[in-house]
Amino acid sequence: HKVPMLCSGDCAEKLCDTMNAHGMRMHHVPGKAGAASTLKLVRSSFTKGAEALAVETMLFSKKMGVEEETMRSLAEFYGRMPFDAMLSHYIRGNIIHAGRRAHEARDCADLMEDIGIHPVMAKATAERLQSMADLNLKETLGGVTPATDAEVYALWESNQYS
């Protein structure tokens, strides 16, 4: 009962208040029934993908003999800003830098294959980044990174990005 839970729908807020008073860790998700399940799946897309990426990255770093340096470097890099700021930084920067980053991800995948690692995440990363680069938004925006997440979402929508 101490595992965090999400709850949505009619009376969900009241249920959360009642159960939390008994030591549960329920969090109300505004919206109709099913909104909590939707949030969990959306969040799982990120968390499970990050887990798979971490495994592939550390497998790659171990094979290259740089696992300690990789761990230290990533910890330093990701410790620089709050998580929500990092996500925003990524989606805004992706609009402008996707092409270069796709090329780098393909280079990573090629090296992984050369040393006997199946680069599932690196190839998927290159594909996702290239799909953004193919929209040519860097040129459209004159190389200027969108200032807000809302601007990015509007660009995704207007370009039918999926």
N, C-alpha and C positions, 0 to 999 in steps of 0.2 A: 504493500500500500504506500510505500515511500517513493516509488518510481513516478517521475513526473508524467502526468496525463493531460491530454487536451480534451476539451468538451465544448460542443456547440449545439445550437438548436434552442427550442422553447425550454425555458426554465434552466438552461445550462448554467447561467451565472449563479442562480440560487443554489443549484446542486454543488457547484464548486465551493461556494462559501460554506455550505453545510459540511461537506466532506473535509475541507481544509481545516475546519474547526476540530476535526477528529484526527488530525495528523497527516492527512493525505496531501498530495501536491498536485492538485488539479488546477489547470489554467483555462480560463474562458476564452474561446475564440468566437468573436462576434460573427453572426450570420446564422443561416439556417442549418438544420441537421445535415451533417456531412462536411461542413466547412473545416472541422477539426481534422477529419480524415484526409481531406484535400491538402491541408497545410502539412500534415505528416508526410504525405507522399512527395510533395514539392521539396520539403526539407530533406527527405531521404535521397532525392536525386542528387543533391549537393553532398550530403555526408557520405553516402556510399561511393559516390564518384571520387571524393577526396580520399577516402580510404584506399580505393583501388589505385589512385595516383600515387599515394604515399608508398604503397607496396612496390609499384613499378619503379618509382624514383629511387627507393632505397636498395632494391635489387640491382638497379643500374649502378648506383654509387658503390655498392659492395663489390660488384664485378670489376669496377674501375679502380678500386682501392682508395676511395675518397669518402667512405661513409661517415667518418667522424667530422670531417670538414664540411660535408654536405649538411649534416644535422646542425652543426654550429651556424653555418651560413644561413640556412633557412630559418632557424630560430631567431637569429638577429634581424633578418629581413622582415619576418612576419610580426616581430615584436615592436616594430616602429609605429604602428598606427592601430587604432581600434578596429575590430572586425568589420563593422558596418562601413567604416570609411574605406577599408581595403576593398570590400566588394564593390562599392561605388567607384572607386579608383579603377578597378579592373573593367567594369562594364563601360565606363566613359572612355578610358584609354583604348579599349578594344576597337572602337569606331575608327580611330586614326592609325593605330599601330598593328592591326590584324595581319596585314600582308607580311611585314617583317617577322612578326612572331610566328606566323604559319611556316615560313621558310626555316626558322630556327627549330620549330617542333619537328619538321621533316628531317632536318639534320640529326636531331636527337634519335628519331626513329631509325634512321639509316645506321647510325653508330650502334644502337642497341642490336639491330639485326646482325651487324658485323661481328658482334661479340656473343651472339647466341641467345639474345633475349627477344621474346615476342612482344613488340611494342604496341600493345593494345591501346593504352591511354595516349601515348605520343601520337599515334596515327589519328585517333579520334580528335585530339586537340588540334592537330594540323588541319583536319577536315573542317572543324567548327570555325577555326580562325580564318581559313581560306574562304568559307562561305560568307563571312562578314566582309573580307577584303574585296570579294567579287562584286559587292554592291557599290564600290567606288565612292564611298562616303567621305573618305579622306580628301579626295579632290573636290567633291561637292561642298564640303565645309572649309575648304582652303587650308586644310591641315590643323584646324583649330578644334581642340577637344571640347565636346559638349560640356556645359557648365553644371548641368543637373542630370539626375537619373531620369526625370520626367522627359527631358529632351531626347535621351536615348530611347526610352519607350516609344515616344512619338515617331522617331526614325525607324524603329523596328516595325511599327504598325504601318507607316506610310510606304515602306518598302516590302511589306508582306514577308518580313524575315521570320523564318521558322527553322 
